[in-house]
């Protein structure tokens, strides 16, 4: 709700500034390079000034602005990944914009959020005739236009901003030292960059999911090193890492990857991804598993809770969380994470893990294998979702796979009001899995 209010405030300012520019309704079509490059020029200029927002769908009139809105086709064409990929063909260093789609009075608008440069201004690195010039720095003028910097006073202001931005970062570090005695290994900007990639991966996964309207529960997992470098790994490294993580203990690996199966596992501009949505190979119900592995080292995975899909094939509408399934998935998550990064990152590298379950409200712990300790409804969740987060060195994750899997299970069981869960039984389930012959 807070973001919605913020976006409406931006939309309805009704005044263009260095930080806000209104644009009429349009479609984002990379084949129409001239139109796209006009927006790129504004993005470059805003990033080099104060940052800001481009609002699409508003026409400027002689006496104000007309909030026309955008057609469904125009709205659908704007996508964060597509705009950043196009923009960063022209910008050095890259700019990570974010696209927001904002409804207002039965009309739709797009807001492109442009971050202010940190300590290095963005230079246009490629020509587009009549619009963009190579080796040119664009900025917002006092007339709220986007134009090349030409005056010495503008260059001086740009340099002052760069120094100030760098000074602010140093000041934050000094304050951290004074308050805590240390500077954390990762910075806010590292975390922000990973979260941007995470948002993009979630959006990409949802766009490919044919089951969004079927009210399934989902299991999401994320892991990444806490220091952000956009190109830590080459594509061939990611493929080898995914192969190491694609281990089959239970009939299906945590992440499926086959470099020869280019229909389901394939290379994308910023990494590799797999999307599986065919009928489930074992029970024929709906299935969906998407994962994306960025060159930064972030891996995001999302899949339907298999217990939902399985029960629906039998006409059973109960919502359950399978006891054994949770134990196995928690263990496979950490095992995959350890395998993926082993031999590629130093053992003291901090790795962030996020394990998330959604669609939990009125769901109960049960056992699809018919374990006698359970009957449906005995341990019931009243929360809609839960998220387990932890960060520690790779060596610790690798050495304590079962222990940390049990910690995830404890966290989840507590949300189901199971105050004294049978952790010993969880441990046995995990041990049996790891004893199985790998296929």
Secondary structure, 3 states (H helix, E strand, C coil): CHHHHHHHHHHCCCCCECCEEEECCCCCCCCCHHHHHHHHHHHHHHHCCCCEEEEECCEEECCEEECCCCCHHHHHHCCHHHHHHHHCCCEECCCCCEEEEEEECCEEEEEEEECCCCCCCCEECCCECCCECCCECEEECCCCCEEECCCHHHHHHHHHHHHHHHHHHHHHHHHHHHHHCCCCCCCHHHHHHHHHHHHHHHHHHHHHCCCHHHCCCEEEEEEEECCCCCCCCCHHHHHHHHHHHCCCCCCCCCCCCCCCCCCCEEEECCEEEEEECCCCCCCCCCCCEEEEEECCCCEEEEEECHHHHHHHHCCCCCCEEEHHHHHHHHHHHHHHHHHHHCCCCCCCCEEEEEEEEECCCCCEEECCCCCCCCCCCCCECCCCEEEEEEEEEHHHHHHCHHHHHHHHHHHHHHHCCCCCCCHHHHHHHHHHHHHCCCC
